[in-house]
Protein backbone atom coordinates (compact mmCIF):
# COMPACT_ATOMS: atom_id res chain seq x y z
CA UNK A 1 0.00 0.00 0.00
CA UNK A 2 2.77 2.41 0.90
CA UNK A 3 4.41 1.80 -2.44
CA UNK A 4 1.18 2.63 -4.26
CA UNK A 5 0.75 5.80 -2.23
CA UNK A 6 4.28 6.88 -3.10
CA UNK A 7 3.62 6.27 -6.75
CA UNK A 8 0.44 8.34 -6.55
CA UNK A 9 2.29 11.24 -4.94
CA UNK A 10 5.02 11.11 -7.60
CA UNK A 11 2.39 11.13 -10.31
CA UNK A 12 0.57 14.08 -8.78
CA UNK A 13 3.83 16.02 -8.33
CA UNK A 14 4.80 15.36 -11.92
CA UNK A 15 1.49 16.87 -13.09
CA UNK A 16 2.14 20.01 -11.06
CA UNK A 17 5.56 20.59 -12.62
CA UNK A 18 5.44 22.83 -15.73
CA UNK A 19 7.93 22.84 -18.49
CA UNK A 20 8.98 26.39 -19.43
CA UNK A 21 10.03 26.90 -23.07
CA UNK A 22 11.64 30.24 -23.72
CA UNK A 23 10.88 31.68 -27.19
CA UNK A 24 13.77 32.27 -29.45
CA UNK A 25 14.22 35.97 -30.36
CA UNK A 26 15.85 37.39 -33.43
CA UNK A 27 16.83 41.05 -33.66
CA UNK A 28 15.89 42.74 -36.93
CA UNK A 29 17.35 46.20 -37.63
CA UNK A 30 15.02 48.29 -39.80
CA UNK A 31 16.81 51.44 -40.96
CA UNK A 32 14.85 54.26 -42.63
CA UNK A 33 15.50 54.65 -46.32
CA UNK A 34 17.80 57.53 -47.06
CA UNK A 35 16.58 60.14 -49.55
CA UNK A 36 18.76 60.46 -52.57
CA UNK A 37 20.81 63.69 -52.81
CA UNK A 38 18.93 64.64 -55.97
CA UNK A 39 15.55 64.46 -54.22
CA UNK A 40 16.83 66.52 -51.31
CA UNK A 41 18.17 69.17 -53.67
CA UNK A 42 14.91 69.28 -55.63
CA UNK A 43 12.86 69.57 -52.44
CA UNK A 44 15.07 72.41 -51.21
CA UNK A 45 14.85 74.23 -54.52
CA UNK A 46 11.08 73.85 -54.55
CA UNK A 47 10.77 75.38 -51.08
CA UNK A 48 13.13 78.24 -51.96
CA UNK A 49 11.25 78.88 -55.19
CA UNK A 50 7.92 78.91 -53.38
CA UNK A 51 9.21 81.38 -50.79
CA UNK A 52 10.58 83.67 -53.52
CA UNK A 53 7.26 83.50 -55.37
CA UNK A 54 5.31 84.42 -52.24
CA UNK A 55 7.72 87.26 -51.50
CA UNK A 56 7.44 88.61 -55.05
CA UNK A 57 3.65 88.47 -54.95
CA UNK A 58 2.86 89.80 -51.49
CA UNK A 59 5.90 91.84 -50.43
CA UNK A 60 7.64 92.86 -53.64
CA UNK A 61 4.47 94.49 -54.95
CA UNK A 62 3.99 96.52 -51.78
CA UNK A 63 5.51 99.79 -50.69
CA UNK A 64 6.44 102.81 -52.77
CA UNK A 65 9.91 104.05 -53.71
CA UNK A 66 10.59 107.64 -54.73
CA UNK A 67 13.66 107.84 -56.97
CA UNK A 68 15.08 111.34 -56.94
CA UNK A 69 17.46 112.79 -59.53
CA UNK A 70 19.20 116.14 -59.79
CA UNK A 71 19.64 117.50 -63.32
CA UNK A 72 21.66 120.55 -64.34
CA UNK A 73 21.19 122.27 -67.68
CA UNK A 74 22.53 125.46 -69.19
CA UNK A 75 19.51 125.47 -71.52
CA UNK A 76 16.91 125.71 -68.75
CA UNK A 77 15.54 129.25 -68.34
CA UNK A 78 16.29 130.93 -65.01
CA UNK A 79 12.55 131.24 -64.37
CA UNK A 80 12.39 127.43 -64.21
CA UNK A 81 15.41 126.98 -61.93
CA UNK A 82 14.62 124.29 -59.35
CA UNK A 83 11.78 122.86 -61.44
CA UNK A 84 10.24 119.78 -59.79
CA UNK A 85 8.92 117.18 -62.21
CA UNK A 86 7.23 114.01 -60.95
CA UNK A 87 7.23 111.14 -63.44
CA UNK A 88 4.68 108.33 -63.05
CA UNK A 89 4.19 105.43 -65.41
CA UNK A 90 2.64 102.00 -65.93
CA UNK A 91 -0.09 102.16 -63.32
CA UNK A 92 -1.89 99.19 -64.87
CA UNK A 93 -4.95 100.04 -62.81
CA UNK A 94 -6.89 96.99 -61.67
CA UNK A 95 -3.88 94.72 -61.17
CA UNK A 96 -2.00 95.46 -57.95
CA UNK A 97 -3.06 99.12 -58.05
CA UNK A 98 -6.56 99.74 -56.76
CA UNK A 99 -8.19 102.97 -55.61
CA UNK A 100 -6.72 102.86 -52.11
CA UNK A 101 -3.20 102.34 -53.40
CA UNK A 102 -3.59 105.01 -56.07
CA UNK A 103 -4.77 107.44 -53.38
CA UNK A 104 -1.64 106.67 -51.36
CA UNK A 105 0.50 107.36 -54.43
CA UNK A 106 -1.26 110.67 -55.04
CA UNK A 107 -0.79 111.67 -51.40
CA UNK A 108 2.95 110.96 -51.59
CA UNK A 109 3.25 113.02 -54.78
CA UNK A 110 1.36 115.94 -53.27
CA UNK A 111 3.79 116.01 -50.33
CA UNK A 112 6.53 116.86 -52.84
CA UNK A 113 4.53 119.83 -54.18
CA UNK A 114 5.57 119.25 -57.81
CA UNK A 115 5.46 121.86 -60.52
CA UNK A 116 4.75 119.31 -63.24
CA UNK A 117 3.49 115.72 -63.25
CA UNK A 118 4.02 113.61 -66.36
CA UNK A 119 2.55 110.21 -67.14
CA UNK A 120 4.23 107.97 -69.73
CA UNK A 121 1.57 105.40 -70.51
CA UNK A 122 -0.26 102.22 -69.50
CA UNK A 123 -2.93 103.72 -67.30
CA UNK A 124 -4.80 100.42 -67.16
CA UNK A 125 -4.06 96.82 -68.09
CA UNK A 126 -5.47 95.15 -71.18
CA UNK A 127 -6.55 92.18 -69.02
CA UNK A 128 -8.86 94.42 -66.96
CA UNK A 129 -12.39 95.38 -67.94
CA UNK A 130 -12.43 99.09 -67.16
CA UNK A 131 -16.00 99.42 -65.98
CA UNK A 132 -17.59 102.80 -65.35
CA UNK A 133 -16.92 102.30 -61.64
CA UNK A 134 -13.20 101.75 -62.22
CA UNK A 135 -13.03 104.71 -64.58
CA UNK A 136 -14.60 106.99 -62.00
CA UNK A 137 -12.15 105.75 -59.37
CA UNK A 138 -9.23 106.71 -61.61
CA UNK A 139 -10.69 110.09 -62.56
CA UNK A 140 -11.58 111.09 -59.01
CA UNK A 141 -8.21 110.02 -57.62
CA UNK A 142 -5.89 111.48 -60.27
CA UNK A 143 -7.77 114.77 -60.13
CA UNK A 144 -6.43 115.16 -56.60
CA UNK A 145 -2.88 115.58 -57.92
CA UNK A 146 -1.75 119.12 -57.11
CA UNK A 147 0.69 120.94 -59.41
CA UNK A 148 1.75 124.54 -59.95
CA UNK A 149 2.19 124.32 -63.73
CA UNK A 150 0.48 121.32 -65.31
CA UNK A 151 0.00 117.59 -65.87
CA UNK A 152 0.90 115.94 -69.19
CA UNK A 153 0.43 112.40 -70.51
CA UNK A 154 1.10 110.07 -73.42
CA UNK A 155 -0.40 106.68 -74.20
CA UNK A 156 1.11 103.22 -73.65
CA UNK A 157 0.55 99.98 -75.52
CA UNK A 158 -2.05 98.73 -73.01
CA UNK A 159 -4.04 101.94 -73.38
CA UNK A 160 -5.01 100.90 -76.91
CA UNK A 161 -6.91 97.85 -75.67
CA UNK A 162 -9.87 100.20 -75.25
CA UNK A 163 -10.95 103.50 -76.78
CA UNK A 164 -11.44 105.27 -73.47
CA UNK A 165 -7.87 106.38 -72.74
CA UNK A 166 -7.93 109.92 -74.12
CA UNK A 167 -11.26 110.66 -72.47
CA UNK A 168 -10.15 109.07 -69.20
CA UNK A 169 -6.80 110.83 -68.94
CA UNK A 170 -8.17 114.26 -69.87
CA UNK A 171 -11.00 113.93 -67.34
CA UNK A 172 -8.27 113.11 -64.82
CA UNK A 173 -6.81 116.58 -65.33
CA UNK A 174 -3.98 115.74 -67.73
CA UNK A 175 -3.16 117.34 -71.07
CA UNK A 176 -2.96 114.47 -73.56
CA UNK A 177 -0.11 114.81 -76.02
CA UNK A 178 -0.13 112.74 -79.21
CA UNK A 179 2.33 113.99 -81.82
CA UNK A 180 2.09 117.47 -80.38
CA UNK A 181 3.83 119.82 -78.01
CA UNK A 182 3.03 122.44 -75.42
CA UNK A 183 4.93 125.66 -74.83
CA UNK A 184 5.03 126.43 -71.12
CA UNK A 185 5.90 129.69 -69.37
CA UNK A 186 6.71 130.18 -65.70
CA UNK A 187 6.81 133.87 -64.77
CA UNK A 188 9.41 134.60 -67.40
CA UNK A 189 9.80 135.47 -71.06
CA UNK A 190 11.53 132.22 -72.05
CA UNK A 191 9.43 129.03 -72.04
CA UNK A 192 10.16 125.32 -72.13
CA UNK A 193 8.57 122.79 -74.46
CA UNK A 194 7.01 119.41 -73.65
CA UNK A 195 6.50 117.02 -76.58
CA UNK A 196 4.45 113.83 -76.46
CA UNK A 197 4.63 110.88 -78.85
CA UNK A 198 2.07 108.03 -78.91
CA UNK A 199 3.07 104.41 -78.42
CA UNK A 200 5.00 103.21 -81.45
CA UNK A 201 3.64 99.65 -81.57
CA UNK A 202 -0.01 100.70 -81.49
CA UNK A 203 0.07 104.08 -83.20
CA UNK A 204 2.16 106.19 -85.57
CA UNK A 205 4.51 108.61 -83.85
CA UNK A 206 5.39 111.59 -86.01
CA UNK A 207 9.05 112.26 -85.35
CA UNK A 208 9.10 115.04 -87.95
CA UNK A 209 7.00 117.53 -85.97
CA UNK A 210 8.76 120.88 -85.71
CA UNK A 211 10.50 121.72 -82.48
CA UNK A 212 11.80 124.90 -80.90
CA UNK A 213 15.25 125.68 -79.54
CA UNK A 214 13.88 125.97 -76.02
CA UNK A 215 14.58 123.48 -73.26
CA UNK A 216 12.71 120.42 -74.51
CA UNK A 217 11.26 117.44 -72.67
CA UNK A 218 10.03 114.43 -74.68
CA UNK A 219 7.49 111.95 -73.34
CA UNK A 220 7.54 108.46 -74.85
CA UNK A 221 6.25 105.14 -73.61
CA UNK A 222 8.76 102.64 -74.98
CA UNK A 223 12.38 103.54 -74.21
CA UNK A 224 13.74 101.93 -77.39
CA UNK A 225 12.13 104.83 -79.27
CA UNK A 226 15.00 106.97 -78.02
CA UNK A 227 16.91 106.04 -81.17
CA UNK A 228 14.26 107.85 -83.23
CA UNK A 229 14.63 111.14 -81.36
CA UNK A 230 18.21 111.13 -80.04
CA UNK A 231 19.26 113.64 -82.71
CA UNK A 232 16.30 115.99 -82.19
CA UNK A 233 18.03 118.10 -79.56
CA UNK A 234 15.92 117.02 -76.61
CA UNK A 235 17.37 117.98 -73.25
CA UNK A 236 15.38 115.34 -71.41
CA UNK A 237 13.47 112.22 -72.48
CA UNK A 238 11.13 110.45 -70.05
CA UNK A 239 9.90 106.91 -70.66
CA UNK A 240 8.35 103.88 -68.98
CA UNK A 241 7.23 100.45 -70.20
CA UNK A 242 10.23 98.33 -69.13
CA UNK A 243 9.18 97.95 -65.47
CA UNK A 244 12.91 97.51 -64.95
CA UNK A 245 12.27 93.89 -65.83
CA UNK A 246 9.70 93.63 -62.99
CA UNK A 247 11.62 90.59 -61.71
CA UNK A 248 15.26 91.35 -60.99
CA UNK A 249 18.08 89.42 -59.36
CA UNK A 250 21.08 90.74 -57.44
CA UNK A 251 24.14 91.29 -59.67
CA UNK A 252 22.27 89.88 -62.71
CA UNK A 253 19.60 92.59 -62.79
CA UNK A 254 16.55 92.23 -65.02
CA UNK A 255 15.48 88.79 -66.22
CA UNK A 256 13.36 89.78 -69.19
CA UNK A 257 11.86 92.96 -70.60
CA UNK A 258 8.96 93.45 -73.03
CA UNK A 259 9.40 94.38 -76.69
CA UNK A 260 10.13 98.07 -76.94
CA UNK A 261 12.60 97.98 -74.05
CA UNK A 262 15.21 95.51 -75.22
CA UNK A 263 18.00 98.02 -75.81
CA UNK A 264 17.08 100.61 -73.20
CA UNK A 265 15.49 99.35 -70.00
CA UNK A 266 17.51 100.66 -67.04
CA UNK A 267 16.95 103.87 -65.12
CA UNK A 268 19.23 106.24 -67.01
CA UNK A 269 20.94 106.67 -70.38
CA UNK A 270 22.86 109.50 -72.02
CA UNK A 271 22.90 109.21 -75.80
CA UNK A 272 24.22 112.05 -77.98
CA UNK A 273 23.94 114.40 -74.98
CA UNK A 274 20.27 113.49 -74.62
CA UNK A 275 19.43 112.30 -71.13
CA UNK A 276 16.73 109.64 -70.81
CA UNK A 277 15.22 108.45 -67.55
CA UNK A 278 13.04 105.34 -67.41
CA UNK A 279 10.40 104.93 -64.72
CA UNK A 280 10.08 101.35 -63.47
CA UNK A 281 6.39 101.96 -62.89
CA UNK A 282 3.75 101.51 -60.24
CA UNK A 283 1.88 98.39 -61.34
CA UNK A 284 2.47 95.00 -62.89
CA UNK A 285 1.77 93.40 -66.24
CA UNK A 286 1.26 89.73 -67.12
CA UNK A 287 2.45 88.40 -63.74
CA UNK A 288 1.41 90.19 -60.57
CA UNK A 289 4.91 89.93 -59.20
CA UNK A 290 7.78 92.27 -58.43
CA UNK A 291 11.13 91.03 -57.19
CA UNK A 292 13.85 93.46 -56.09
CA UNK A 293 11.89 96.05 -58.03
CA UNK A 294 9.34 97.77 -55.79
CA UNK A 295 6.68 100.07 -57.29
CA UNK A 296 8.19 103.52 -57.80
CA UNK A 297 7.91 106.95 -59.34
CA UNK A 298 10.65 109.42 -60.26
CA UNK A 299 11.27 112.96 -59.05
CA UNK A 300 13.51 115.24 -61.10
CA UNK A 301 14.86 118.47 -59.67
CA UNK A 302 16.10 120.47 -62.65
CA UNK A 303 18.47 123.39 -62.14
CA UNK A 304 19.62 126.13 -64.46
CA UNK A 305 23.39 126.43 -64.72
C-alpha positions as CSV (number, residue, x, y, z in Angstrom):
1,X,0.0,0.0,0.0
2,X,2.8,2.4,0.9
3,X,4.4,1.8,-2.4
4,X,1.2,2.6,-4.3
5,X,0.8,5.8,-2.2
6,X,4.3,6.9,-3.1
7,X,3.6,6.3,-6.8
8,X,0.4,8.3,-6.6
9,X,2.3,11.2,-4.9
10,X,5.0,11.1,-7.6
11,X,2.4,11.1,-10.3
12,X,0.6,14.1,-8.8
13,X,3.8,16.0,-8.3
14,X,4.8,15.4,-11.9
15,X,1.5,16.9,-13.1
16,X,2.1,20.0,-11.1
17,X,5.6,20.6,-12.6
18,X,5.4,22.8,-15.7
19,X,7.9,22.8,-18.5
20,X,9.0,26.4,-19.4
21,X,10.0,26.9,-23.1
22,X,11.6,30.2,-23.7
23,X,10.9,31.7,-27.2
24,X,13.8,32.3,-29.4
25,X,14.2,36.0,-30.4
26,X,15.9,37.4,-33.4
27,X,16.8,41.0,-33.7
28,X,15.9,42.7,-36.9
29,X,17.3,46.2,-37.6
30,X,15.0,48.3,-39.8
31,X,16.8,51.4,-41.0
32,X,14.9,54.3,-42.6
33,X,15.5,54.7,-46.3
34,X,17.8,57.5,-47.1
35,X,16.6,60.1,-49.6
36,X,18.8,60.5,-52.6
37,X,20.8,63.7,-52.8
38,X,18.9,64.6,-56.0
39,X,15.5,64.5,-54.2
40,X,16.8,66.5,-51.3
41,X,18.2,69.2,-53.7
42,X,14.9,69.3,-55.6
43,X,12.9,69.6,-52.4
44,X,15.1,72.4,-51.2
45,X,14.9,74.2,-54.5
46,X,11.1,73.8,-54.6
47,X,10.8,75.4,-51.1
48,X,13.1,78.2,-52.0
49,X,11.2,78.9,-55.2
50,X,7.9,78.9,-53.4
51,X,9.2,81.4,-50.8
52,X,10.6,83.7,-53.5
53,X,7.3,83.5,-55.4
54,X,5.3,84.4,-52.2
55,X,7.7,87.3,-51.5
56,X,7.4,88.6,-55.1
57,X,3.6,88.5,-54.9
58,X,2.9,89.8,-51.5
59,X,5.9,91.8,-50.4
60,X,7.6,92.9,-53.6
61,X,4.5,94.5,-54.9
62,X,4.0,96.5,-51.8
63,X,5.5,99.8,-50.7
64,X,6.4,102.8,-52.8
65,X,9.9,104.0,-53.7
66,X,10.6,107.6,-54.7
67,X,13.7,107.8,-57.0
68,X,15.1,111.3,-56.9
69,X,17.5,112.8,-59.5
70,X,19.2,116.1,-59.8
71,X,19.6,117.5,-63.3
72,X,21.7,120.5,-64.3
73,X,21.2,122.3,-67.7
74,X,22.5,125.5,-69.2
75,X,19.5,125.5,-71.5
76,X,16.9,125.7,-68.8
77,X,15.5,129.3,-68.3
78,X,16.3,130.9,-65.0
79,X,12.6,131.2,-64.4
80,X,12.4,127.4,-64.2
81,X,15.4,127.0,-61.9
82,X,14.6,124.3,-59.3
83,X,11.8,122.9,-61.4
84,X,10.2,119.8,-59.8
85,X,8.9,117.2,-62.2
86,X,7.2,114.0,-61.0
87,X,7.2,111.1,-63.4
88,X,4.7,108.3,-63.1
89,X,4.2,105.4,-65.4
90,X,2.6,102.0,-65.9
91,X,-0.1,102.2,-63.3
92,X,-1.9,99.2,-64.9
93,X,-5.0,100.0,-62.8
94,X,-6.9,97.0,-61.7
95,X,-3.9,94.7,-61.2
96,X,-2.0,95.5,-57.9
97,X,-3.1,99.1,-58.0
98,X,-6.6,99.7,-56.8
99,X,-8.2,103.0,-55.6
100,X,-6.7,102.9,-52.1
101,X,-3.2,102.3,-53.4
102,X,-3.6,105.0,-56.1
103,X,-4.8,107.4,-53.4
104,X,-1.6,106.7,-51.4
105,X,0.5,107.4,-54.4
106,X,-1.3,110.7,-55.0
107,X,-0.8,111.7,-51.4
108,X,2.9,111.0,-51.6
109,X,3.2,113.0,-54.8
110,X,1.4,115.9,-53.3
111,X,3.8,116.0,-50.3
112,X,6.5,116.9,-52.8
113,X,4.5,119.8,-54.2
114,X,5.6,119.3,-57.8
115,X,5.5,121.9,-60.5
116,X,4.8,119.3,-63.2
117,X,3.5,115.7,-63.3
118,X,4.0,113.6,-66.4
119,X,2.5,110.2,-67.1
120,X,4.2,108.0,-69.7
121,X,1.6,105.4,-70.5
122,X,-0.3,102.2,-69.5
123,X,-2.9,103.7,-67.3
124,X,-4.8,100.4,-67.2
125,X,-4.1,96.8,-68.1
126,X,-5.5,95.2,-71.2
127,X,-6.5,92.2,-69.0
128,X,-8.9,94.4,-67.0
129,X,-12.4,95.4,-67.9
130,X,-12.4,99.1,-67.2
131,X,-16.0,99.4,-66.0
132,X,-17.6,102.8,-65.3
133,X,-16.9,102.3,-61.6
134,X,-13.2,101.8,-62.2
135,X,-13.0,104.7,-64.6
136,X,-14.6,107.0,-62.0
137,X,-12.2,105.7,-59.4
138,X,-9.2,106.7,-61.6
139,X,-10.7,110.1,-62.6
140,X,-11.6,111.1,-59.0
141,X,-8.2,110.0,-57.6
142,X,-5.9,111.5,-60.3
143,X,-7.8,114.8,-60.1
144,X,-6.4,115.2,-56.6
145,X,-2.9,115.6,-57.9
146,X,-1.8,119.1,-57.1
147,X,0.7,120.9,-59.4
148,X,1.8,124.5,-59.9
149,X,2.2,124.3,-63.7
150,X,0.5,121.3,-65.3
151,X,0.0,117.6,-65.9
152,X,0.9,115.9,-69.2
153,X,0.4,112.4,-70.5
154,X,1.1,110.1,-73.4
155,X,-0.4,106.7,-74.2
156,X,1.1,103.2,-73.7
157,X,0.6,100.0,-75.5
158,X,-2.0,98.7,-73.0
159,X,-4.0,101.9,-73.4
160,X,-5.0,100.9,-76.9
161,X,-6.9,97.9,-75.7
162,X,-9.9,100.2,-75.3
163,X,-10.9,103.5,-76.8
164,X,-11.4,105.3,-73.5
165,X,-7.9,106.4,-72.7
166,X,-7.9,109.9,-74.1
167,X,-11.3,110.7,-72.5
168,X,-10.1,109.1,-69.2
169,X,-6.8,110.8,-68.9
170,X,-8.2,114.3,-69.9
171,X,-11.0,113.9,-67.3
172,X,-8.3,113.1,-64.8
173,X,-6.8,116.6,-65.3
174,X,-4.0,115.7,-67.7
175,X,-3.2,117.3,-71.1
176,X,-3.0,114.5,-73.6
177,X,-0.1,114.8,-76.0
178,X,-0.1,112.7,-79.2
179,X,2.3,114.0,-81.8
180,X,2.1,117.5,-80.4
181,X,3.8,119.8,-78.0
182,X,3.0,122.4,-75.4
183,X,4.9,125.7,-74.8
184,X,5.0,126.4,-71.1
185,X,5.9,129.7,-69.4
186,X,6.7,130.2,-65.7
187,X,6.8,133.9,-64.8
188,X,9.4,134.6,-67.4
189,X,9.8,135.5,-71.1
190,X,11.5,132.2,-72.0
191,X,9.4,129.0,-72.0
192,X,10.2,125.3,-72.1
193,X,8.6,122.8,-74.5
194,X,7.0,119.4,-73.7
195,X,6.5,117.0,-76.6
196,X,4.5,113.8,-76.5
197,X,4.6,110.9,-78.9
198,X,2.1,108.0,-78.9
199,X,3.1,104.4,-78.4
200,X,5.0,103.2,-81.4
201,X,3.6,99.7,-81.6
202,X,0.0,100.7,-81.5
203,X,0.1,104.1,-83.2
204,X,2.2,106.2,-85.6
205,X,4.5,108.6,-83.9
206,X,5.4,111.6,-86.0
207,X,9.0,112.3,-85.4
208,X,9.1,115.0,-87.9
209,X,7.0,117.5,-86.0
210,X,8.8,120.9,-85.7
211,X,10.5,121.7,-82.5
212,X,11.8,124.9,-80.9
213,X,15.3,125.7,-79.5
214,X,13.9,126.0,-76.0
215,X,14.6,123.5,-73.3
216,X,12.7,120.4,-74.5
217,X,11.3,117.4,-72.7
218,X,10.0,114.4,-74.7
219,X,7.5,112.0,-73.3
220,X,7.5,108.5,-74.9
221,X,6.2,105.1,-73.6
222,X,8.8,102.6,-75.0
223,X,12.4,103.5,-74.2
224,X,13.7,101.9,-77.4
225,X,12.1,104.8,-79.3
226,X,15.0,107.0,-78.0
227,X,16.9,106.0,-81.2
228,X,14.3,107.9,-83.2
229,X,14.6,111.1,-81.4
230,X,18.2,111.1,-80.0
231,X,19.3,113.6,-82.7
232,X,16.3,116.0,-82.2
233,X,18.0,118.1,-79.6
234,X,15.9,117.0,-76.6
235,X,17.4,118.0,-73.3
236,X,15.4,115.3,-71.4
237,X,13.5,112.2,-72.5
238,X,11.1,110.5,-70.1
239,X,9.9,106.9,-70.7
240,X,8.4,103.9,-69.0
241,X,7.2,100.5,-70.2
242,X,10.2,98.3,-69.1
243,X,9.2,97.9,-65.5
244,X,12.9,97.5,-64.9
245,X,12.3,93.9,-65.8
246,X,9.7,93.6,-63.0
247,X,11.6,90.6,-61.7
248,X,15.3,91.3,-61.0
249,X,18.1,89.4,-59.4
250,X,21.1,90.7,-57.4
251,X,24.1,91.3,-59.7
252,X,22.3,89.9,-62.7
253,X,19.6,92.6,-62.8
254,X,16.5,92.2,-65.0
255,X,15.5,88.8,-66.2
256,X,13.4,89.8,-69.2
257,X,11.9,93.0,-70.6
258,X,9.0,93.4,-73.0
259,X,9.4,94.4,-76.7
260,X,10.1,98.1,-76.9
261,X,12.6,98.0,-74.1
262,X,15.2,95.5,-75.2
263,X,18.0,98.0,-75.8
264,X,17.1,100.6,-73.2
265,X,15.5,99.3,-70.0
266,X,17.5,100.7,-67.0
267,X,16.9,103.9,-65.1
268,X,19.2,106.2,-67.0
269,X,20.9,106.7,-70.4
270,X,22.9,109.5,-72.0
271,X,22.9,109.2,-75.8
272,X,24.2,112.0,-78.0
273,X,23.9,114.4,-75.0
274,X,20.3,113.5,-74.6
275,X,19.4,112.3,-71.1
276,X,16.7,109.6,-70.8
277,X,15.2,108.4,-67.6
278,X,13.0,105.3,-67.4
279,X,10.4,104.9,-64.7
280,X,10.1,101.4,-63.5
281,X,6.4,102.0,-62.9
282,X,3.7,101.5,-60.2
283,X,1.9,98.4,-61.3
284,X,2.5,95.0,-62.9
285,X,1.8,93.4,-66.2
286,X,1.3,89.7,-67.1
287,X,2.4,88.4,-63.7
288,X,1.4,90.2,-60.6
289,X,4.9,89.9,-59.2
290,X,7.8,92.3,-58.4
291,X,11.1,91.0,-57.2
292,X,13.9,93.5,-56.1
293,X,11.9,96.1,-58.0
294,X,9.3,97.8,-55.8
295,X,6.7,100.1,-57.3
296,X,8.2,103.5,-57.8
297,X,7.9,106.9,-59.3
298,X,10.7,109.4,-60.3
299,X,11.3,113.0,-59.0
300,X,13.5,115.2,-61.1
301,X,14.9,118.5,-59.7
302,X,16.1,120.5,-62.6
303,X,18.5,123.4,-62.1
304,X,19.6,126.1,-64.5
305,X,23.4,126.4,-64.7
